[in-house]
């Protein structure tokens, strides 16, 4: 199993468990994450969910770039074959009614950074790194990264998304993307403590407040996500995307067409 799920009292825990690949998201992981989220959503005993990962290197390195080599060449097919976007959109953004706390134990980049952004509260290890390096691989941050201007000042959002450079946990907290920065061994205990504090409150009041908070800052989802899908499909089917993935896997600088 590449995703583990269990319940501890009122807290549902989900663990990405593919440390040998820096918890990069392949199809099995995406399916496992979806099942875990749906399971906790359907369990009335669960009042908050904590998302973390195994290993001491990465929370999640994003999409497994081996998948790019198998991507369809037709843009319409690429749009419809984005299960990772469905997980973010339907479950984390639209479908989940329970607070989500990210326990970021290591690097969270690309889809891993977007997974963190989809959570309501974040506890990060002091060694964690963050970023959206998609443009350096010929891709588009298509699972929520383009909504970053809703979370940080416009200039910072453009810097993160257009340079592709990584930044540390101290800067992430200064931007307001992270609630707490703690030593690596303390990340999960602090995240669980935060989740338990939330879970101790009125479930109905928390649900309603969370919904109102999210709706106060979100764009119209249907229109916004449609535009994201089109951009991702165009990038995913490009020569640059294939070259970016090949260069990463071969550990060389990309040669853009």
C-alpha positions in Angstrom: 0.0 0.0 0.0 1.4 3.4 -1.0 -1.1 5.3 1.2 -1.9 4.3 4.8 -5.0 5.4 6.7 -6.2 4.9 10.2 -8.3 6.6 12.9 -7.0 7.8 16.3 -10.0 8.9 18.3 -11.5 11.9 16.5 -8.5 12.2 14.2 -8.2 10.6 10.8 -4.6 10.1 9.7 -3.4 9.7 6.1 0.2 8.8 5.4 1.8 8.9 2.0 4.1 5.8 2.0 6.4 5.8 -1.0 9.6 7.1 0.6 11.9 5.5 -1.9 10.4 7.8 -4.6 10.1 10.8 -2.3 6.4 10.1 -2.1 5.9 11.1 -5.7 2.3 10.7 -6.9 1.7 7.8 -9.2 -1.7 6.4 -10.1 -1.8 4.0 -7.1 -1.0 6.7 -4.7 -3.6 9.0 -6.1 -6.2 6.3 -5.9 -5.2 5.5 -2.3 -5.3 9.1 -1.3 -8.8 9.4 -2.7 -10.0 6.3 -0.9 -8.5 7.4 2.4 -10.1 10.9 2.1 -13.5 9.4 1.3 -13.2 6.9 4.1 -12.5 9.7 6.7 -15.2 11.9 5.2 -17.8 9.1 5.6 -16.8 8.3 9.2 -18.8 10.4 11.6 -16.3 9.8 14.4 -13.6 11.6 12.5 -13.7 15.4 13.1 -10.3 16.4 11.6 -7.8 14.8 9.3 -4.0 14.9 9.4 -2.0 14.3 6.2 1.6 13.3 6.5 4.3 11.1 4.8 6.9 8.5 5.7 10.6 9.0 5.3 12.9 11.9 6.3 13.5 13.4 2.9 10.1 14.4 1.4 6.5 15.1 2.2 5.7 14.7 -1.5 7.8 15.5 -4.6 4.7 15.9 -6.8 3.7 14.0 -9.9 6.0 11.0 -10.7 7.6 12.3 -13.9 7.7 8.8 -15.4 4.0 9.4 -16.0 4.8 12.2 -18.5 6.4 9.8 -20.9 3.1 7.9 -21.1 1.0 11.1 -21.4 -1.4 11.2 -24.4 -0.4 13.5 -27.3 -4.0 14.7 -27.7 -4.8 17.7 -25.5 -8.4 16.7 -24.9 -7.3 13.3 -23.7 -4.8 14.9 -21.4 -7.5 17.1 -19.9 -9.7 14.1 -19.0 -6.8 11.9 -17.6 -5.9 14.0 -14.6 -6.9 11.9 -11.6 -4.6 14.0 -9.3 -6.6 17.1 -10.1 -9.8 15.3 -9.2 -8.4 14.4 -5.8 -7.5 18.0 -5.1 -10.6 19.4 -6.5 -13.4 17.1 -5.5 -12.2 15.9 -2.2 -9.8 18.5 -0.8 -11.4 21.6 -2.2 -15.1 20.9 -2.8 -16.0 17.6 -1.2 -14.3 17.4 2.2 -16.2 19.0 5.1 -13.6 18.2 7.7 -10.5 20.3 8.6 -7.3 19.1 7.0 -4.0 19.6 8.7 -0.7 19.0 6.8 2.2 17.6 8.7 5.0 18.4 6.3 7.9 16.3 7.3 10.2 17.2 4.4 10.3 18.7 0.9 6.9 19.6 -0.6 7.2 20.7 -4.2 5.0 20.7 -7.3 2.0 18.6 -6.6 3.3 18.1 -3.0 3.2 21.8 -2.5 -0.3 22.0 -4.0 -1.4 19.1 -1.7 -0.2 21.2 1.2 -2.0 24.3 -0.1 -5.2 22.3 -0.2 -5.0 21.8 3.6 -6.4 24.2 6.1 -3.5 24.3 8.6 0.2 23.4 8.1 2.9 22.3 10.5 6.3 22.1 8.8 9.7 20.7 9.6 12.4 23.3 9.9 14.3 21.4 7.1 11.4 21.4 4.7 11.6 23.1 1.3 8.7 24.3 -0.8 8.1 25.4 -4.4 6.4 25.0 -7.8 9.2 23.9 -10.2 6.8 22.9 -13.0 8.0 25.6 -15.4 11.5 24.1 -15.2 10.0 20.8 -16.5 7.8 22.4 -19.2 4.7 21.9 -17.2 2.0 23.9 -15.5 1.1 23.8 -11.8 -2.3 22.3 -12.5 -3.6 21.0 -9.2 -4.1 24.3 -7.4 -0.7 26.2 -7.7 -2.2 28.8 -10.1 -4.5 29.9 -7.3 -1.5 30.9 -5.2 -2.4 34.7 -5.6 -5.3 33.9 -3.3 -2.9 32.9 -0.5 0.1 35.3 -0.8 0.8 38.7 -2.3 0.7 38.8 -6.1 4.4 39.5 -6.5 5.3 36.5 -4.3 2.9 34.2 -6.2 4.5 35.2 -9.5 8.0 34.7 -8.1 7.2 31.2 -6.9 5.4 30.1 -10.0 7.5 31.7 -12.7 11.0 31.1 -11.3 10.4 27.5 -10.1 12.9 28.1 -7.3 12.5 26.5 -3.9 12.3 28.3 -0.5 12.6 27.2 3.0 10.2 26.8 5.9 11.1 30.1 7.5 10.2 32.0 4.4 7.0 29.9 4.0 5.9 30.9 7.4 6.7 34.5 6.8 4.5 34.3 3.7 1.7 32.9 5.8 1.7 29.5 4.1 2.7 27.6 7.2 1.3 27.9 10.8 4.1 26.3 12.7 7.8 25.5 12.0 9.2 22.9 14.3 12.0 20.3 14.5 11.4 17.3 12.2 10.6 14.9 15.1 7.9 17.3 16.4 6.0 17.8 13.2 3.5 15.0 13.5 2.8 15.5 17.3 2.3 19.2 16.7 -0.1 18.5 13.8 -2.0 16.0 15.8 -2.3 18.4 18.7 -3.6 21.1 16.4 -6.1 18.7 14.9 -7.3 17.7 18.3 -7.8 21.3 19.3 -10.0 21.8 16.3 -11.8 18.5 16.8 -12.7 19.5 20.4 -15.0 22.3 19.1 -18.5 22.0 17.8 -18.4 19.8 14.7 -21.3 21.7 13.1 -19.8 25.1 13.9 -16.4 24.0 12.6 -18.0 22.6 9.4 -20.0 25.8 8.7 -17.1 28.1 9.6 -14.6 26.2 7.4 -17.0 26.4 4.5 -17.6 30.1 4.9 -13.8 30.8 5.2 -13.1 28.9 2.1 -15.9 30.4 0.1 -14.8 33.9 1.1 -11.5 33.6 -0.9 -12.3 31.2 -3.7 -12.8 32.0 -7.4 -15.8 30.5 -9.1 -14.5 26.9 -9.2 -16.1 25.7 -12.4 -14.7 28.5 -14.6 -11.3 28.6 -12.9 -10.7 24.9 -13.0 -11.7 24.7 -16.6 -9.0 27.2 -17.5 -6.5 25.3 -15.5 -7.4 22.1 -17.2 -6.9 23.6 -20.7 -3.5 25.1 -19.7 -2.3 21.8 -18.2 -3.4 19.8 -21.2 -1.5 22.1 -23.6 1.7 21.9 -21.5 1.4 18.2 -20.8 1.3 17.3 -24.5 4.2 19.6 -25.5 7.7 18.7 -26.5 8.9 20.8 -23.6 7.1 18.6 -21.1 8.7 15.4 -22.4 12.1 17.0 -22.5 11.7 18.4 -19.0 10.8 14.9 -17.7 13.6 13.2 -19.6 16.1 15.8 -18.4 15.0 15.3 -14.8 15.2 11.5 -15.0 18.6 11.6 -16.8 19.9 14.2 -14.3 20.9 16.8 -17.0 19.9 20.3 -17.9 16.9 20.4 -20.3 17.3 21.5 -23.9 14.1 23.3 -24.7 12.7 23.2 -28.3 
